[in-house]
Amino acid sequence: MLRTLLTRQLTTTARRTMSTVLSPAELAAATKPALEADLVYFSGETTDGQKPYQLQFPSPGPSLPSTNAILQTHLTPIHDLRPLIGTPAAEGISTETTGFGILPRDRTGTKMRYEDWKDEEKVRSVYYKEVDELFKREFGATRTIIFDHTIRRTEPEGKETPDTPSNRKPVARVHVDQTPASGERRVRRHAGADADRLLRGRAQLINLWRPLRGPVLDIPLAIADARTLSPSTDLVQSRLIYPQEGEGAQPEGETLSVKWGEGLRWYYLSEMGADEVLLLKCWEHSPEGKVGTITPHTAFVDPRYYGKEGVQLRESVEVRVLVFHEPEE
């Protein structure tokens, strides 16, 4: 076991050593010229002066709106990372530096076929195992807990139906999935009696995002360079309210809403295929109390393709993974 762990750590270290880590300005300069698209941010204000919230189920009526957050739309440059794929600089884009990561296609394969994604049991028995192996192989993780997944599908313009737990749509609002407190609660909820021991080591919550088929054109995923984020001014803790009974029932959560910041740099990977993944770090805990990188992200409408005849609608899956490097005790 110890030899295996050391081998994983050395492999991960070697890959980082060979990679080229670009500064925020160098990374932006190395991409394709940015497209401009509307991104939706939190204004910093709510309709009732209370803590912002978002319902994760259809609103029961005007007495409880789906959100109390006042939102703002900003036309935002979004840089395309595609020119970096296959270069040493691509290895330098990682959850450790930028808060998001891209892995080469030959390290992200899956046995899942397009029709398999409708089979919940196969997603959990086959895909969850693949994701577990990926994090152990690529990052030297000693344990993972995959606690859920969400499949999202775009609907034709003008034919949108309500977002429900069984009918999820891309989230077109800038956010981070967890707060420091809710990330730790996730560990305690899913690791149970082992949580205290796991929290004596390093713990992260990383989403793995993949198209079900490609290329993704109409509504890609945008991710922000964590190094350009100002957490003290850009992030606001927000309530995430789930149904208390029936489908989708679970305890209330917390996310981070994101306010617009002029320095925040945005990226996407154009024309993603089903053999490509994005990694999004949403939370980190270390026994030393170090502040880790987290990446705001959002779906966005690419005006060049959205609603155009013949453009395949986006379908994607995101898996939420607690990633542990267990303490040596």
C-alpha positions in Angstrom: 0.0 0.0 0.0 2.8 2.4 1.0 4.7 1.6 -2.2 1.6 2.2 -4.3 0.9 5.5 -2.7 4.5 6.7 -3.1 4.4 5.7 -6.8 1.2 7.7 -7.3 2.7 10.8 -5.6 5.9 10.6 -7.6 3.9 10.2 -10.9 1.8 13.3 -10.0 4.9 15.3 -9.0 6.7 14.3 -12.2 3.8 15.5 -14.4 3.7 18.9 -12.6 7.5 19.2 -12.9 7.3 18.7 -16.7 4.3 21.1 -17.1 4.5 24.9 -17.8 2.5 27.0 -15.4 1.5 30.2 -17.1 0.7 33.4 -15.2 -2.8 34.7 -15.5 -1.8 37.2 -18.1 0.3 34.6 -20.0 -2.6 32.1 -19.9 -5.0 34.6 -21.4 -2.5 35.6 -24.1 -2.0 31.9 -25.1 -5.6 31.3 -25.9 -7.8 32.1 -28.9 -9.2 35.7 -29.1 -12.0 35.8 -26.5 -15.6 35.6 -27.5 -18.0 37.8 -25.6 -21.1 36.4 -23.9 -23.5 37.4 -21.2 -22.7 36.0 -17.8 -25.1 36.3 -14.8 -23.6 37.5 -11.5 -25.0 38.3 -8.1 -25.5 42.0 -7.6 -24.7 41.8 -3.9 -28.3 42.7 -3.0 -31.5 40.8 -2.3 -35.2 41.7 -2.6 -35.9 41.2 1.1 -32.5 42.3 2.6 -32.0 38.7 3.8 -29.2 36.2 3.0 -29.5 35.2 -0.6 -31.1 31.8 -1.3 -32.0 29.6 -4.3 -34.7 27.0 -4.4 -33.8 23.6 -5.8 -37.4 22.8 -6.7 -40.2 24.7 -8.4 -41.5 27.6 -6.3 -44.8 26.8 -4.6 -46.1 30.3 -5.3 -45.5 34.0 -5.0 -45.1 33.8 -1.3 -41.7 32.0 -1.9 -40.0 33.1 -5.1 -37.4 30.8 -6.5 -34.7 33.2 -5.4 -34.4 36.5 -3.5 -31.1 37.4 -5.2 -31.0 40.4 -7.5 -28.9 39.4 -10.4 -26.8 41.4 -13.0 -25.8 40.5 -16.5 -22.3 41.5 -17.8 -21.0 41.1 -21.3 -17.8 39.1 -20.4 -14.8 38.0 -22.5 -14.3 34.2 -22.4 -11.1 32.8 -23.7 -10.9 29.5 -25.5 -8.4 27.0 -24.1 -8.4 24.7 -27.1 -5.0 26.0 -28.6 -3.3 24.8 -25.4 -4.5 21.2 -25.6 -1.5 18.9 -26.2 1.1 21.4 -25.1 3.0 21.5 -21.8 1.0 24.5 -20.7 -2.1 22.4 -20.6 -0.6 20.3 -17.8 -0.1 23.5 -15.9 -3.8 24.3 -15.9 -4.8 22.4 -12.8 -7.0 22.4 -9.7 -3.8 23.3 -7.8 -3.1 26.5 -9.8 -6.1 27.8 -11.7 -8.7 25.9 -9.7 -9.9 24.0 -12.7 -8.1 21.2 -14.7 -8.0 19.5 -18.1 -6.7 16.0 -18.6 -5.5 14.6 -21.9 -8.0 12.5 -23.8 -6.0 9.3 -23.4 -6.4 9.6 -19.6 -10.1 10.3 -19.5 -11.7 7.4 -21.4 -15.0 5.8 -20.3 -16.8 2.6 -21.1 -20.1 4.5 -21.0 -22.0 4.8 -24.3 -24.5 7.5 -25.0 -27.5 5.3 -24.3 -25.9 4.1 -21.0 -26.4 7.5 -19.3 -30.2 6.8 -18.9 -29.3 3.7 -16.7 -28.8 5.1 -13.2 -27.5 1.8 -11.9 -24.8 1.7 -14.7 -23.8 5.2 -14.0 -23.2 4.3 -10.4 -21.6 0.9 -10.9 -19.5 1.7 -14.0 -18.9 5.4 -14.2 -18.4 6.0 -10.5 -15.7 3.3 -10.5 -13.9 5.0 -13.4 -14.0 8.4 -11.7 -12.6 6.9 -8.4 -9.8 5.3 -10.4 -9.1 8.6 -12.2 -8.6 10.5 -9.0 -6.4 7.9 -7.4 -4.3 7.5 -10.6 -3.9 11.2 -11.5 -3.8 12.8 -8.1 -2.6 10.2 -5.7 -5.9 10.2 -3.7 -6.1 7.5 -1.2 -9.9 7.5 -1.0 -12.8 9.1 -2.7 -16.5 9.4 -1.9 -18.7 10.1 -4.9 -21.9 11.3 -3.4 -24.0 12.3 -6.4 -24.2 13.1 -10.1 -26.4 15.4 -12.2 -27.2 15.0 -15.9 -28.2 18.3 -17.5 -29.9 18.7 -20.9 -30.6 21.9 -22.8 -34.1 22.3 -24.3 -35.0 24.0 -27.6 -35.3 27.7 -27.3 -38.9 28.6 -26.5 -39.8 25.1 -25.3 -38.2 25.2 -21.9 -39.8 23.3 -19.0 -39.3 23.9 -15.3 -36.1 22.7 -13.7 -36.8 19.7 -11.4 -34.6 17.0 -9.7 -35.4 14.7 -12.6 -35.2 17.3 -15.4 -32.1 19.4 -14.8 -30.9 22.2 -17.0 -27.6 24.0 -17.3 -27.1 26.6 -14.6 -26.5 30.0 -16.2 -25.4 31.8 -13.1 -21.9 32.3 -11.8 -21.4 30.3 -8.6 -19.2 27.9 -6.6 -20.9 24.8 -5.4 -19.7 24.8 -1.7 -18.8 27.2 1.1 -16.0 26.3 3.6 -18.7 25.2 6.1 -20.9 23.2 3.7 -17.8 21.4 2.3 -17.0 20.1 5.8 -20.6 19.2 6.4 -20.5 17.1 3.2 -17.6 15.1 4.6 -19.4 14.6 7.9 -22.6 13.6 6.2 -21.1 11.1 3.7 -18.0 9.8 5.7 -19.9 9.3 9.0 -17.7 8.0 11.9 -14.6 8.3 9.7 -15.0 12.0 9.1 -12.8 13.3 11.9 -9.9 11.1 10.8 -10.3 12.1 7.1 -10.3 15.8 8.1 -6.9 15.4 9.8 -5.6 15.0 6.2 -6.2 16.9 3.0 -9.7 16.9 1.7 -11.2 18.5 -1.5 -14.5 18.5 -3.3 -13.9 18.4 -7.0 -16.6 18.1 -9.7 -15.8 16.1 -12.9 -17.8 17.5 -15.8 -18.2 15.6 -19.1 -20.4 16.0 -22.2 -22.6 13.0 -23.0 -21.9 13.6 -26.6 -20.1 16.2 -28.6 -19.3 18.7 -29.8 -20.8 21.0 -27.2 -21.6 24.3 -29.0 -24.7 26.0 -27.8 -24.2 26.2 -24.0 -20.6 25.4 -22.9 -19.3 25.6 -19.4 -17.2 28.7 -18.4 -14.6 28.5 -15.6 -12.7 31.3 -14.0 -9.0 31.4 -13.1 -8.9 31.1 -9.3 -5.8 33.3 -9.2 -7.9 36.3 -10.5 -10.6 35.9 -7.9 -10.8 38.2 -4.8 -12.6 35.9 -2.3 -13.2 38.7 0.3 -15.1 40.9 -2.2 -16.3 38.6 -4.9 -17.9 35.7 -3.0 -21.1 35.7 -0.9 -22.5 32.8 1.1 -25.9 31.8 -0.2 -28.6 29.2 0.9 -29.4 26.3 -1.3 -32.9 25.0 -0.3 -34.0 21.5 -1.3 -37.4 19.9 -0.9 -37.9 18.5 2.6 -40.0 15.6 1.4 -40.3 13.4 -1.7 -38.1 13.6 -4.8 -34.8 15.5 -4.3 -35.3 15.8 -0.5 -32.1 16.6 1.4 -30.8 19.0 4.0 -30.3 22.7 3.2 -26.9 23.4 1.6 -24.8 26.5 1.0 -23.1 27.8 -2.1 -21.0 30.8 -3.0 -22.7 33.4 -5.2 -20.2 35.5 -7.2 -20.2 39.2 -7.8 -18.8 40.7 -11.0 -15.2 41.7 -10.8 -13.3 43.5 -13.5 -10.1 41.4 -12.9 -11.8 38.0 -13.1 -10.6 36.1 -16.2 -12.9 33.5 -17.8 -12.2 30.4 -20.0 -13.9 27.6 -21.8 -12.9 24.6 -23.9 -14.6 24.8 -27.3 -16.3 21.9 -29.0 -15.8 19.5 -26.1 -16.3 15.9 -26.9 -17.5 12.9 -24.8 -13.9 11.8 -24.3 -12.9 15.1 -22.6 -13.5 16.3 -19.0 -13.2 19.5 -16.9 -12.3 19.3 -13.2 -13.7 22.1 -11.0 -12.5 22.5 -7.5 -15.3 23.7 -5.2 -13.8 23.3 -1.7 -10.6 22.4 0.0 -9.5 21.6 3.6 -6.0 21.0 4.9 -4.8 20.4 8.4 -2.5 23.4 8.1 -5.4 25.7 7.4 -4.0 26.7 3.9 -6.5 28.4 1.6 -6.9 26.3 -1.5 -7.9 27.4 -5.0 -11.6 27.2 -6.0 -13.1 28.1 -9.3 -16.3 30.0 -10.1 -18.2 28.5 -13.0 -21.3 28.9 -15.0 -23.1 27.7 -18.2 -23.3 30.4 -20.8 -25.1 30.9 -24.1 -22.7 31.0 -27.1 -24.4 33.5 -29.4 -22.8 32.0 -32.4 -24.6 28.7 -32.0 -27.5 28.9 -29.5 -30.9 28.4 -31.1 -29.4 27.9 -34.6 -30.8 25.2 -36.8 -28.8 22.0 -36.9 -26.9 22.7 -33.7 -26.9 19.7 -31.3 -28.2 20.6 -27.9 -25.8 20.2 -24.9 -26.1 17.2 -22.7 -23.6 16.7 -19.9 -22.9 14.9 -16.6 -21.2 16.2 -13.5 -20.0 14.0 -10.7 -19.3 15.4 -7.3 -16.3 13.8 -5.6 -14.8 14.2 -2.1 -11.1 13.5 -2.7 -9.0 12.5 0.3 -5.3 12.2 1.0 -5.6 10.4 4.3 -3.3 11.2 7.2 -0.5 8.8 8.1 -1.4 7.6 11.6 
